[in-house]
């Protein structure tokens, strides 16, 4: 009886485990097949889209040629150079053709295509019905793929051209673009996927409407579980068919075999029921390991987290005296990742981080540790690495991997990264110091221009301490009124009269002397004191404007620079209005200079702020024009009255023809928008002569006067100094 019960227990155990294993194997197989089909669907869709985009872009060349023919009423002056420019700009085109009256007379490039000259599309072409259809329906048609008279297999997009006449439209001929099939397939990854076992076939529908002919395919035929997607052409449809690597389902037979083995093992385990306490202890230990793993893992990327990296750093430092093994910590931060989050949302940002995390993981050795430290920051711990050259190679590889384009939601995103590098244990004896020094090196890399790496050295620590000290001094400077204004005049280049002054802030530091803005303005922006400083500058400028009214016989404007953060301050308008009232200053004598970057974050909000400032009577100028992202076309939407050309375009004006053309073009277009143009940084008489020749309205620079204290600057004469104006003639 006892044996019978044991056999019953064994049978039940075997049946339950076998049934469960079969169910799980079958479910896993179904999920795997579904996942494979989904991946195949995504893959074939991306390849088909690549072909469609290339065809659309390449055939757009025929429309460009058609417009040129129409513009010149059937006459084409320089087909070779024009076609060369179109091919270079669009790409993917083997040659461009013009066929007046249907006879090919122009081909570029001609080399290798001579046999096509004189070919009558409407009479000699085997597929002339497609050309006739293009004429009949007044739209482009695509012929092919087929063997060409000049050799090779390709397809031709023919765009009919109709010239307007008094009696209506007259057929002029065709503008055609030839694409070789081999060139077309190069825009896809089909060869790469074929090397991984995937198979593909690209086919077209024959004239009977029921038969499909493959004109490009993999070396091996399509296997089971294939998917097909259409590729739309102007007058036809192609089919792209792909199948996964064959034999991918055979692995599931092993699953069923393992199920049987597991059932047998489970039945045998029933005999050892007394061992359950030990099994329980094993399960508890396993769960403990899983919980520990979760505590050390980043939930988004699956990489290690900051805690795990810190533990590993502590272990390395603790074991260094015994093992003498050095290591390297790389602190990596993505540049401008916030732009993706702000424009596309956090879900897309998370997908982007997943891709970057995988690239970083794949770029290092298996024994190295990659951790996500938070946000868009990553840490890489390289163990057993001593050569600085090897470290630099790894850093370059990481930068290259991050820099590669990432395609998400039919858009392509690219970012760079900045990397800080600390050597262990040379750059720190504890985890906090190592992470801090790596962070300092990373920010030094960002300041150097982003997309670079920087090794930590003691000077970075000194610079950080100096920055902290400067931040503290800024607070005292605002309390002690240590900021003062210097003024640089700008003159009317037409009348030669003084037109106003630009206020430029200086810091009278009690220990370091007179400091210029490039030293303390970036620090003020980072520590949040730039808004308070900006209002101190405006307050001084309003007080000085009252002095100007008593010094000169006519009203002069004073220009004050606004920082980006101050321009966005919700209290800006009210604060300026109260200042003008308090000092009884005519608002028309105050001019605010803003940079292009102030306008680009939120153009609609920026325009609203500018309108309200203009309603107060304040003049608005765009400072450093040409160094940001705005354009003259956008300026017509803005209520601004003045445009200041950045000094970088003026300094080489005498020797740089490109700068001359840019400056002359900006001045001309600005005048058409009724904007006053001010040229900054005039230092030579030759520059002044050129700018006067270009009809620049105003000028400013060391040629007239350097920035000076108010008492000196406000004593300058009304008439512009007359320098030696010998200079090259204006273009």
C-alpha positions as CSV (number, residue, x, y, z in Angstrom):
1,X,0.0,0.0,0.0
2,X,2.8,2.3,0.9
3,X,4.6,1.6,-2.4
4,X,1.4,2.1,-4.3
5,X,0.9,5.6,-2.7
6,X,4.5,6.4,-3.6
7,X,3.9,5.5,-7.2
8,X,0.8,7.6,-7.2
9,X,2.8,10.6,-5.8
10,X,5.5,10.0,-8.5
11,X,2.9,9.8,-11.3
12,X,1.1,12.9,-10.1
13,X,4.4,14.8,-9.8
14,X,5.6,13.6,-13.2
15,X,2.2,14.6,-14.8
16,X,2.1,18.0,-13.2
17,X,5.7,18.9,-14.0
18,X,5.4,17.6,-17.6
19,X,2.2,19.5,-18.2
20,X,3.6,22.7,-16.7
21,X,6.8,22.3,-18.7
22,X,4.9,21.6,-21.9
23,X,2.7,24.6,-21.3
24,X,5.7,26.9,-20.6
25,X,7.7,25.7,-23.5
26,X,4.7,26.1,-25.9
27,X,4.0,29.6,-24.5
28,X,7.6,30.6,-24.8
29,X,7.7,29.3,-28.3
30,X,4.6,31.3,-29.2
31,X,6.0,34.4,-27.6
32,X,9.3,34.0,-29.3
33,X,7.7,33.5,-32.7
34,X,5.5,36.6,-32.1
35,X,8.6,38.6,-31.1
36,X,10.5,37.4,-34.2
37,X,7.6,38.3,-36.4
38,X,7.4,41.7,-34.8
39,X,11.1,42.3,-35.3
40,X,10.9,41.1,-38.9
41,X,7.9,43.5,-39.4
42,X,10.0,46.4,-38.1
43,X,13.0,45.4,-40.1
44,X,11.2,45.0,-43.4
45,X,9.3,48.3,-42.9
46,X,12.5,50.2,-42.3
47,X,14.2,48.7,-45.4
48,X,11.1,49.5,-47.5
49,X,11.0,53.0,-46.2
50,X,14.7,53.5,-47.0
51,X,14.0,52.5,-50.6
52,X,10.9,54.7,-50.9
53,X,12.8,57.7,-49.5
54,X,15.7,57.2,-51.9
55,X,13.4,56.9,-54.9
56,X,11.4,59.9,-53.9
57,X,14.6,62.0,-53.3
58,X,16.3,60.8,-56.5
59,X,13.3,61.3,-58.7
60,X,12.8,64.8,-57.3
61,X,15.7,65.7,-59.6
62,X,13.4,65.4,-62.6
63,X,11.1,68.0,-61.2
64,X,14.1,70.3,-60.7
65,X,15.1,69.8,-64.3
66,X,11.5,70.4,-65.4
67,X,11.3,73.7,-63.6
68,X,14.6,74.8,-65.2
69,X,13.3,73.9,-68.7
70,X,10.0,75.8,-68.0
71,X,11.8,78.8,-66.6
72,X,13.9,79.1,-69.8
73,X,11.0,78.1,-72.1
74,X,12.6,75.0,-73.4
75,X,16.2,76.3,-73.7
76,X,18.8,74.9,-71.4
77,X,22.0,77.0,-71.4
78,X,24.4,74.8,-69.3
79,X,22.9,71.4,-68.8
80,X,26.2,69.7,-67.8
81,X,27.1,72.0,-64.8
82,X,23.5,72.2,-63.7
83,X,23.0,68.4,-63.8
84,X,26.3,67.9,-61.9
85,X,25.1,70.3,-59.2
86,X,21.7,68.5,-58.9
87,X,23.3,65.0,-58.8
88,X,25.8,66.1,-56.1
89,X,23.2,67.7,-53.9
90,X,20.6,64.9,-54.1
91,X,22.8,61.8,-54.5
92,X,21.8,58.3,-55.5
93,X,21.4,59.2,-59.2
94,X,23.4,57.5,-61.9
95,X,22.6,60.1,-64.6
96,X,20.2,62.8,-65.6
97,X,18.7,63.0,-69.1
98,X,16.7,65.5,-71.2
99,X,14.8,64.2,-74.1
100,X,13.2,66.9,-76.3
101,X,10.3,65.5,-78.3
102,X,11.1,62.1,-76.6
103,X,14.6,61.8,-78.1
104,X,17.5,61.7,-75.6
105,X,19.8,64.5,-76.4
106,X,21.4,65.4,-73.1
107,X,23.0,63.0,-70.6
108,X,25.1,63.7,-67.6
109,X,27.5,62.1,-66.9
110,X,28.0,61.2,-70.6
111,X,30.9,58.8,-70.0
112,X,29.6,55.2,-70.3
113,X,26.1,56.4,-71.4
114,X,26.9,57.4,-75.0
115,X,24.7,54.6,-76.4
116,X,21.6,56.3,-75.0
117,X,22.2,59.5,-77.0
118,X,19.6,59.6,-79.8
119,X,17.4,57.0,-78.2
120,X,13.8,57.7,-79.2
121,X,11.7,56.9,-76.1
122,X,8.4,57.1,-77.9
123,X,9.4,54.9,-80.8
124,X,12.4,52.7,-79.9
125,X,11.8,52.0,-76.2
126,X,10.3,48.6,-75.3
127,X,8.4,50.2,-72.5
128,X,7.2,53.3,-74.5
129,X,3.7,52.7,-73.2
130,X,4.8,54.0,-69.8
131,X,6.3,57.2,-71.5
132,X,3.0,57.6,-73.4
133,X,1.1,57.2,-70.2
134,X,3.2,59.9,-68.6
135,X,2.3,62.3,-71.4
136,X,-1.3,61.3,-71.3
137,X,-1.7,61.7,-67.5
138,X,0.7,64.7,-67.1
139,X,2.7,63.0,-64.4
140,X,5.9,61.2,-63.8
141,X,6.1,57.4,-64.5
142,X,8.8,54.9,-63.6
143,X,10.0,52.4,-66.1
144,X,11.9,49.3,-65.1
145,X,13.9,47.8,-63.7
146,X,15.2,46.6,-67.1
147,X,18.5,46.1,-69.0
148,X,19.7,49.5,-70.4
149,X,21.0,50.2,-73.8
150,X,24.2,51.6,-72.2
151,X,24.5,48.4,-70.0
152,X,23.4,47.5,-66.5
153,X,20.0,47.1,-64.9
154,X,18.2,50.2,-63.7
155,X,15.0,52.1,-63.6
156,X,14.1,55.4,-65.1
157,X,11.8,58.1,-63.8
158,X,10.4,60.1,-66.6
159,X,8.7,63.5,-65.9
160,X,6.9,65.0,-68.9
161,X,7.4,68.7,-69.6
162,X,4.7,70.8,-71.1
163,X,5.4,74.4,-72.2
164,X,2.6,76.9,-72.0
165,X,1.6,78.4,-75.4
166,X,-1.2,80.7,-76.6
167,X,-3.1,77.6,-77.7
168,X,-2.6,75.8,-74.4
169,X,0.1,73.4,-73.4
170,X,2.7,71.8,-75.7
171,X,4.6,68.7,-74.9
172,X,8.3,69.6,-74.9
173,X,9.9,66.3,-73.9
174,X,11.0,64.4,-70.8
175,X,13.3,65.1,-67.9
176,X,14.6,61.7,-66.7
177,X,16.6,60.3,-63.8
178,X,18.4,56.9,-64.1
179,X,19.0,54.8,-60.9
180,X,20.9,51.6,-61.1
181,X,19.3,48.9,-58.9
182,X,22.6,48.1,-57.3
183,X,23.0,51.7,-56.2
184,X,19.4,51.8,-54.9
185,X,20.0,48.7,-52.7
186,X,23.1,50.4,-51.2
187,X,20.8,52.6,-49.1
188,X,19.4,49.6,-47.3
189,X,21.0,47.1,-44.8
190,X,19.7,44.1,-46.8
191,X,23.2,42.7,-47.4
192,X,24.0,43.0,-43.7
193,X,20.8,41.2,-42.7
194,X,21.5,38.5,-45.4
195,X,24.8,37.8,-43.7
196,X,22.9,37.1,-40.5
197,X,20.7,34.5,-42.2
198,X,17.7,36.7,-43.3
199,X,16.5,36.3,-46.9
200,X,14.9,38.9,-49.1
201,X,13.3,39.4,-52.5
202,X,12.4,42.6,-54.3
203,X,9.9,42.1,-57.0
204,X,7.7,44.0,-59.4
205,X,4.3,43.2,-61.1
206,X,4.4,42.2,-64.8
207,X,2.1,43.5,-67.4
208,X,-0.6,40.8,-67.0
209,X,-1.2,42.1,-63.4
210,X,-1.1,38.6,-61.9
211,X,2.6,37.7,-62.1
212,X,5.4,39.0,-59.9
213,X,9.0,39.0,-61.1
214,X,11.9,39.3,-58.6
215,X,14.6,41.6,-59.9
216,X,16.8,41.6,-56.7
217,X,17.1,38.8,-54.2
218,X,19.3,37.1,-51.7
219,X,21.5,34.2,-52.7
220,X,19.2,31.8,-50.9
221,X,15.4,31.6,-51.6
222,X,12.7,32.9,-49.3
223,X,11.9,30.5,-46.5
224,X,8.8,30.1,-44.4
225,X,7.3,32.8,-42.2
226,X,8.0,35.4,-44.7
227,X,6.5,38.9,-44.6
228,X,5.8,41.2,-47.6
229,X,5.4,45.0,-47.7
230,X,4.5,47.2,-50.7
231,X,6.8,49.9,-52.0
232,X,4.8,52.6,-53.7
233,X,6.1,54.1,-57.0
234,X,4.4,56.8,-59.0
235,X,2.8,54.3,-61.4
236,X,3.5,50.9,-59.9
237,X,4.0,48.9,-56.7
238,X,7.0,46.8,-55.8
239,X,7.0,44.1,-53.1
240,X,9.8,43.6,-50.6
241,X,9.6,40.2,-49.0
242,X,11.8,39.0,-46.2
243,X,12.0,35.8,-44.1
244,X,13.9,35.1,-40.9
245,X,16.8,32.7,-40.7
246,X,15.5,29.1,-41.2
247,X,15.7,26.6,-38.4
248,X,15.1,29.1,-35.6
249,X,12.2,26.9,-34.3
250,X,14.3,23.8,-33.9
251,X,15.5,24.9,-30.5
252,X,12.1,24.3,-29.0
253,X,12.4,20.5,-29.4
254,X,15.1,20.8,-26.8
255,X,12.6,22.5,-24.6
256,X,10.2,19.5,-24.7
257,X,13.1,17.2,-24.1
258,X,14.1,19.2,-21.1
259,X,10.5,19.1,-19.9
260,X,10.6,15.3,-19.8
261,X,13.9,15.4,-18.0
262,X,12.6,17.9,-15.5
263,X,9.5,15.7,-14.9
264,X,11.7,12.7,-14.2
265,X,13.9,14.8,-11.9
266,X,10.8,16.2,-10.1
267,X,9.5,12.7,-9.6
268,X,12.8,11.6,-8.1
269,X,12.8,14.6,-5.9
270,X,9.5,13.5,-4.4
271,X,11.4,10.7,-2.8
272,X,13.5,13.2,-0.9
273,X,10.8,15.2,0.7
274,X,12.8,15.3,3.9
275,X,15.2,17.6,2.1
276,X,12.6,20.3,1.8
277,X,14.1,22.4,4.5
278,X,17.3,22.5,2.6
279,X,15.5,23.4,-0.6
280,X,13.7,26.2,1.3
281,X,17.1,27.5,2.5
282,X,18.3,27.4,-1.2
283,X,15.3,29.4,-2.4
284,X,15.7,32.0,0.4
285,X,19.4,32.4,-0.6
286,X,18.4,32.8,-4.2
287,X,15.8,35.4,-3.5
288,X,18.3,37.3,-1.3
289,X,20.7,37.4,-4.2
290,X,17.9,38.7,-6.5
291,X,17.0,41.4,-4.1
292,X,20.6,42.4,-3.7
293,X,20.9,42.5,-7.5
294,X,17.8,44.7,-7.8
295,X,19.4,47.1,-5.2
296,X,22.5,47.4,-7.4
297,X,20.7,47.7,-10.7
298,X,19.3,50.7,-12.6
299,X,15.6,50.1,-13.3
300,X,15.6,51.8,-16.7
301,X,18.7,50.6,-18.4
302,X,19.4,47.4,-16.5
303,X,23.0,48.7,-15.9
304,X,24.6,48.8,-12.5
305,X,23.6,51.9,-10.4
306,X,25.5,54.4,-8.5
307,X,25.4,52.3,-5.3
308,X,27.0,49.3,-7.0
309,X,29.7,51.4,-8.6
310,X,30.5,53.0,-5.2
311,X,30.7,49.5,-3.6
312,X,33.1,48.4,-6.3
313,X,35.2,51.6,-5.9
314,X,35.4,50.9,-2.2
315,X,36.5,47.3,-2.8
316,X,39.2,48.5,-5.2
317,X,40.5,51.0,-2.8
318,X,40.4,48.6,0.1
319,X,42.3,45.8,-1.9
320,X,44.8,48.1,-3.5
321,X,47.5,47.7,-0.8
322,X,47.3,43.9,-1.3
323,X,46.7,43.6,-5.1
324,X,48.4,46.8,-6.3
325,X,45.9,46.8,-9.2
326,X,45.1,50.2,-10.6
327,X,41.9,51.2,-12.3
328,X,40.2,54.1,-14.1
329,X,36.9,55.8,-13.6
330,X,35.3,57.6,-16.5
331,X,32.4,60.0,-15.8
332,X,30.3,60.4,-18.9
333,X,27.6,63.1,-19.3
334,X,25.4,63.5,-22.5
335,X,25.6,67.0,-24.0
336,X,22.3,68.7,-24.7
337,X,20.2,65.6,-23.9
338,X,17.6,68.0,-22.3
339,X,16.8,69.1,-25.9
340,X,15.4,65.6,-26.7
341,X,13.4,65.4,-23.5
342,X,11.9,68.9,-23.9
343,X,11.1,68.4,-27.6
344,X,9.9,64.8,-27.7
345,X,8.9,63.9,-24.1
346,X,10.4,61.7,-21.4
347,X,9.3,58.4,-23.0
348,X,11.4,59.1,-26.1
349,X,14.2,60.3,-23.9
350,X,14.1,57.0,-22.0
351,X,14.3,55.1,-25.2
352,X,17.2,57.2,-26.3
353,X,19.0,56.5,-22.9
354,X,18.4,52.8,-23.4
355,X,20.1,52.9,-26.8
356,X,23.1,54.9,-25.5
357,X,23.4,52.7,-22.4
358,X,23.6,49.6,-24.6
359,X,26.3,51.2,-26.8
360,X,28.4,52.2,-23.8
361,X,28.1,48.6,-22.5
362,X,29.1,47.1,-25.8
363,X,32.1,49.5,-26.1
364,X,34.0,48.2,-23.1
365,X,35.4,44.8,-22.0
366,X,33.3,42.2,-20.4
367,X,35.0,42.6,-17.0
368,X,34.6,46.4,-16.9
369,X,31.6,47.9,-15.1
370,X,29.2,50.3,-16.7
371,X,26.7,52.1,-14.4
372,X,24.1,54.7,-14.8
373,X,24.7,57.4,-12.2
374,X,21.4,59.2,-12.7
375,X,19.7,61.3,-15.5
376,X,22.0,61.3,-18.5
377,X,25.2,60.5,-16.5
378,X,27.1,57.2,-16.7
379,X,30.1,55.8,-15.0
380,X,32.6,53.3,-16.5
381,X,35.1,51.5,-14.3
382,X,38.0,50.1,-16.2
383,X,39.9,47.6,-14.2
384,X,43.6,46.5,-14.8
385,X,44.2,49.5,-17.1
386,X,47.4,51.5,-16.6
387,X,48.3,52.9,-20.0
388,X,47.1,56.5,-20.6
389,X,47.1,55.8,-24.3
390,X,44.8,52.8,-23.8
391,X,42.5,54.9,-21.6
392,X,42.4,57.6,-24.2
393,X,41.4,55.0,-26.9
394,X,38.6,53.8,-24.7
395,X,37.4,57.3,-24.1
396,X,37.5,58.1,-27.9
397,X,35.6,54.8,-28.6
398,X,32.9,55.8,-26.1
399,X,32.6,59.3,-27.6
400,X,32.3,57.8,-31.0
401,X,29.6,55.3,-29.9
402,X,27.5,58.0,-28.3
403,X,27.9,60.3,-31.2
404,X,26.3,57.9,-33.7
405,X,22.7,58.8,-34.8
406,X,19.8,57.2,-33.0
407,X,16.5,56.7,-34.9
408,X,13.3,56.9,-32.8
409,X,9.8,57.5,-34.0
410,X,10.9,58.3,-37.6
411,X,13.3,60.9,-36.4
412,X,17.1,60.8,-36.1
413,X,18.7,62.2,-33.0
414,X,22.4,62.8,-32.3
415,X,24.1,64.0,-29.2
416,X,27.7,64.2,-28.0
417,X,29.2,63.4,-24.6
418,X,31.7,64.9,-22.3
419,X,34.0,62.5,-20.4
420,X,35.9,63.2,-17.2
421,X,38.7,60.7,-16.3
422,X,40.2,59.9,-12.9
423,X,43.0,57.4,-12.2
424,X,42.6,55.1,-9.2
425,X,44.1,55.5,-6.6
426,X,46.3,58.5,-7.9
427,X,43.3,60.9,-8.0
428,X,41.6,60.0,-4.8
429,X,41.8,57.8,-1.8
430,X,38.0,57.5,-1.2
431,X,34.9,57.1,-3.3
432,X,33.5,60.7,-2.7
433,X,36.8,62.2,-3.9
434,X,37.1,60.0,-6.9
435,X,33.5,60.8,-8.1
436,X,33.9,64.5,-7.4
437,X,37.2,64.7,-9.3
438,X,35.7,62.8,-12.2
439,X,32.8,65.2,-12.2
440,X,35.2,68.2,-12.2
441,X,37.1,66.7,-15.2
442,X,33.8,66.1,-17.0
443,X,32.7,69.7,-16.6
444,X,36.1,70.9,-17.7
445,X,35.6,68.9,-20.8
446,X,32.2,70.6,-21.4
447,X,33.8,74.0,-21.0
448,X,36.4,73.0,-23.6
449,X,33.7,72.6,-26.2
450,X,31.8,69.4,-25.4
451,X,32.3,66.1,-27.2
452,X,35.7,65.7,-25.6
453,X,37.4,63.9,-22.7
454,X,39.5,65.4,-19.9
455,X,41.9,63.8,-17.4
456,X,41.6,65.1,-13.9
457,X,44.5,67.2,-12.5
458,X,45.0,69.4,-9.5
459,X,44.4,72.6,-11.5
460,X,40.7,71.6,-11.9
461,X,40.3,71.4,-8.2
462,X,42.0,74.8,-7.9
463,X,39.7,76.2,-10.6
464,X,36.6,74.8,-8.8
465,X,37.7,76.4,-5.5
466,X,38.4,79.7,-7.3
467,X,34.9,79.6,-8.8
468,X,33.3,79.0,-5.4
469,X,35.3,81.9,-4.0
470,X,34.2,84.1,-6.9
471,X,30.6,83.2,-6.2
472,X,30.9,84.2,-2.6
473,X,32.6,87.5,-3.6
474,X,29.7,88.2,-6.0
475,X,27.3,88.2,-3.2
476,X,29.5,90.7,-1.3
477,X,30.0,92.8,-4.5
478,X,26.2,93.2,-4.9
479,X,25.9,94.3,-1.3
480,X,28.9,96.7,-1.5
481,X,28.1,98.3,-4.9
482,X,31.4,97.1,-6.4
483,X,30.0,97.0,-10.0
484,X,30.5,100.1,-12.2
485,X,29.8,101.0,-15.8
486,X,32.1,102.0,-18.5
487,X,30.7,103.5,-21.7
488,X,31.8,103.1,-25.3
489,X,30.3,105.5,-27.9
490,X,28.7,104.6,-31.2
491,X,28.6,107.1,-34.1
492,X,26.2,107.8,-37.0
493,X,28.4,106.8,-40.0
494,X,26.3,109.0,-42.3
495,X,26.4,112.3,-40.4
496,X,29.5,111.6,-38.4
497,X,27.6,112.6,-35.2
498,X,27.6,110.9,-31.8
499,X,24.5,108.7,-31.6
500,X,24.8,107.1,-28.1
501,X,26.8,104.9,-25.7
502,X,26.8,101.2,-24.8
503,X,27.0,100.5,-21.1
504,X,29.6,97.8,-20.3
505,X,29.9,96.5,-16.7
506,X,33.1,96.1,-14.8
507,X,33.8,94.7,-11.3
508,X,36.0,96.7,-9.0
509,X,37.2,93.7,-6.9
510,X,38.8,94.8,-3.6
511,X,41.6,92.3,-4.0
512,X,41.9,91.4,-7.7
513,X,41.4,94.9,-9.1
514,X,39.2,95.7,-12.1
515,X,37.6,92.5,-13.6
516,X,36.1,92.3,-17.0
517,X,32.7,90.6,-17.7
518,X,34.1,87.4,-19.3
519,X,35.5,86.5,-15.8
520,X,32.4,87.0,-13.6
521,X,29.3,86.9,-15.9
522,X,29.4,83.1,-16.5
523,X,29.8,82.6,-12.7
524,X,26.9,85.0,-12.0
525,X,24.7,83.0,-14.5
526,X,25.5,79.7,-12.9
527,X,25.0,80.8,-9.3
528,X,21.7,82.7,-10.1
529,X,23.0,86.2,-9.4
530,X,22.8,87.5,-13.0
531,X,19.2,88.9,-12.6
532,X,20.1,90.9,-9.5
533,X,23.3,92.1,-11.2
534,X,21.3,93.1,-14.3
535,X,19.0,95.3,-12.4
536,X,21.9,97.0,-10.6
537,X,23.4,97.7,-14.1
538,X,20.0,99.1,-15.3
539,X,19.7,101.3,-12.2
540,X,23.2,102.8,-12.8
541,X,22.4,103.3,-16.5
542,X,19.2,105.2,-15.8
543,X,21.1,107.5,-13.4
544,X,23.7,108.2,-16.1
545,X,21.1,108.9,-18.7
546,X,20.0,111.9,-16.6
547,X,23.6,113.2,-16.8
548,X,23.7,112.8,-20.5
549,X,20.7,115.1,-20.9
550,X,22.8,117.9,-19.3
551,X,26.0,117.2,-21.3
552,X,24.8,117.1,-24.9
553,X,22.5,119.4,-27.0
554,X,20.4,116.5,-28.2
555,X,19.2,113.2,-26.8
556,X,21.5,110.2,-27.0
557,X,20.6,106.6,-26.4
558,X,22.3,104.4,-23.8
559,X,22.3,100.7,-24.7
560,X,22.3,98.1,-21.9
561,X,22.8,94.3,-22.4
562,X,20.1,92.0,-21.1
563,X,21.1,88.4,-20.1
564,X,18.9,85.5,-21.3
565,X,17.7,84.7,-17.7
566,X,16.9,88.4,-17.1
567,X,15.0,88.6,-20.3
568,X,12.8,85.7,-19.1
569,X,12.3,87.3,-15.6
570,X,8.5,87.8,-15.1
571,X,9.2,91.0,-13.2
572,X,11.3,92.5,-16.0
573,X,8.7,94.9,-17.4
574,X,7.4,96.2,-14.1
575,X,10.9,96.7,-12.7
576,X,12.1,98.7,-15.7
577,X,8.9,100.8,-15.7
578,X,9.5,101.7,-12.0
579,X,13.1,102.5,-12.7
580,X,12.2,104.9,-15.5
581,X,9.6,106.6,-13.3
582,X,12.0,106.8,-10.3
583,X,14.8,108.5,-12.3
584,X,12.4,110.4,-14.6
585,X,14.2,109.1,-17.6
586,X,12.7,109.3,-21.1
587,X,12.2,105.7,-22.2
588,X,13.3,106.6,-25.7
589,X,16.8,107.2,-24.5
590,X,17.1,103.6,-23.2
591,X,18.0,100.8,-25.5
592,X,18.1,97.1,-24.5
593,X,20.4,94.7,-26.3
594,X,19.4,91.0,-26.4
595,X,21.2,88.2,-28.1
596,X,19.7,85.8,-30.6
597,X,19.7,82.9,-28.1
598,X,17.3,84.9,-25.9
599,X,14.7,84.6,-28.6
600,X,15.0,81.0,-29.7
601,X,13.7,79.0,-26.7
602,X,10.2,80.4,-26.9
603,X,9.7,82.7,-29.9
604,X,6.1,83.6,-29.2
605,X,6.8,84.5,-25.6
606,X,9.9,86.5,-26.6
607,X,7.8,88.5,-29.2
608,X,5.2,89.3,-26.5
609,X,7.9,90.6,-24.1
610,X,9.5,92.7,-26.9
611,X,6.2,94.3,-27.8
612,X,5.5,95.3,-24.2
613,X,9.0,96.8,-23.9
614,X,8.5,98.7,-27.2
615,X,5.2,100.0,-25.9
616,X,7.1,101.6,-23.0
617,X,9.1,103.5,-25.6
618,X,12.3,101.4,-25.2
619,X,14.4,100.7,-28.3
620,X,15.3,97.0,-28.9
621,X,18.6,95.9,-30.6
622,X,19.7,92.4,-31.6
623,X,23.3,92.0,-30.3
624,X,26.1,89.9,-31.8
625,X,23.9,89.1,-34.9
626,X,25.2,86.1,-36.9
627,X,26.6,84.1,-34.0
628,X,23.3,82.4,-33.0
629,X,20.4,80.6,-34.8
630,X,18.1,83.4,-35.9
631,X,17.7,84.6,-39.4
632,X,16.7,87.8,-41.1
633,X,13.4,86.2,-42.1
634,X,12.6,85.9,-38.5
635,X,13.5,89.4,-37.7
636,X,10.6,90.8,-39.6
637,X,8.3,89.2,-37.0
638,X,10.2,90.9,-34.1
639,X,9.5,94.5,-32.9
640,X,13.2,95.4,-33.0
641,X,14.7,98.6,-34.5
642,X,18.4,97.9,-34.6
643,X,20.7,95.0,-35.5
644,X,24.3,94.9,-34.3
645,X,26.7,92.9,-36.5
646,X,29.1,90.8,-34.3
647,X,32.7,91.9,-34.2
648,X,33.9,88.5,-35.5
649,X,32.6,89.5,-39.0
650,X,34.4,92.9,-38.7
651,X,37.8,92.0,-37.5
652,X,38.9,90.3,-40.8
653,X,36.9,92.6,-43.1
654,X,39.9,93.9,-44.8
655,X,41.3,90.5,-45.9
656,X,38.4,88.1,-45.8
657,X,36.2,88.3,-48.9
658,X,33.6,86.0,-47.4
659,X,33.2,88.3,-44.4
660,X,32.8,91.3,-46.7
661,X,30.0,89.5,-48.6
662,X,28.2,88.5,-45.4
663,X,28.4,92.0,-43.9
664,X,27.2,93.6,-47.1
665,X,24.4,91.1,-47.5
666,X,23.2,91.6,-43.9
667,X,23.3,95.4,-44.2
668,X,21.3,95.3,-47.4
669,X,18.6,92.8,-46.1
670,X,18.4,94.7,-42.8
671,X,17.7,97.9,-44.6
672,X,14.9,96.3,-46.5
673,X,13.4,95.3,-43.2
674,X,13.9,99.0,-42.1
675,X,16.4,98.1,-39.4
676,X,19.3,100.3,-38.3
677,X,22.6,98.5,-38.6
678,X,25.4,98.9,-36.1
679,X,28.9,97.4,-36.8
680,X,30.7,96.4,-33.7
681,X,34.5,96.2,-33.2
682,X,35.7,98.8,-35.7
683,X,39.4,99.1,-35.1
684,X,41.0,100.4,-38.3
685,X,40.2,103.1,-40.8
686,X,40.1,100.6,-43.6
687,X,37.2,98.8,-41.8
688,X,35.4,102.0,-41.3
689,X,35.8,102.9,-45.0
690,X,34.4,99.6,-46.1
691,X,31.4,99.8,-43.8
692,X,30.6,103.3,-44.9
693,X,30.7,102.0,-48.5
694,X,28.3,99.3,-47.5
695,X,26.0,101.9,-46.0
696,X,26.2,100.7,-42.4
697,X,24.2,103.2,-40.3
698,X,26.3,103.2,-37.2
699,X,29.7,102.1,-35.9
700,X,31.4,101.3,-32.6
701,X,34.9,100.2,-31.7
702,X,38.3,101.1,-30.4
703,X,38.9,103.2,-33.6
704,X,36.7,105.9,-32.0
705,X,37.1,105.2,-28.3
706,X,37.6,102.4,-25.8
707,X,35.1,101.9,-23.0
708,X,35.7,104.6,-20.3
709,X,34.2,105.8,-17.1
710,X,31.1,108.1,-17.4
711,X,33.0,111.4,-16.7
712,X,35.5,110.7,-19.4
713,X,33.1,109.1,-21.9
714,X,30.4,111.8,-21.6
715,X,33.1,114.5,-22.4
716,X,33.6,113.1,-25.9
717,X,32.9,115.6,-28.7
718,X,29.8,115.3,-30.8
719,X,31.8,115.0,-34.0
720,X,33.2,111.6,-34.9
721,X,37.0,111.4,-34.9
722,X,38.4,111.6,-38.4
723,X,40.9,108.7,-38.9
724,X,43.0,107.9,-42.0
725,X,40.4,106.2,-44.2
726,X,42.6,104.8,-46.8
727,X,41.2,101.3,-47.4
728,X,40.2,98.9,-50.2
729,X,37.1,99.8,-52.1
730,X,33.9,98.2,-51.0
731,X,32.7,95.2,-53.0
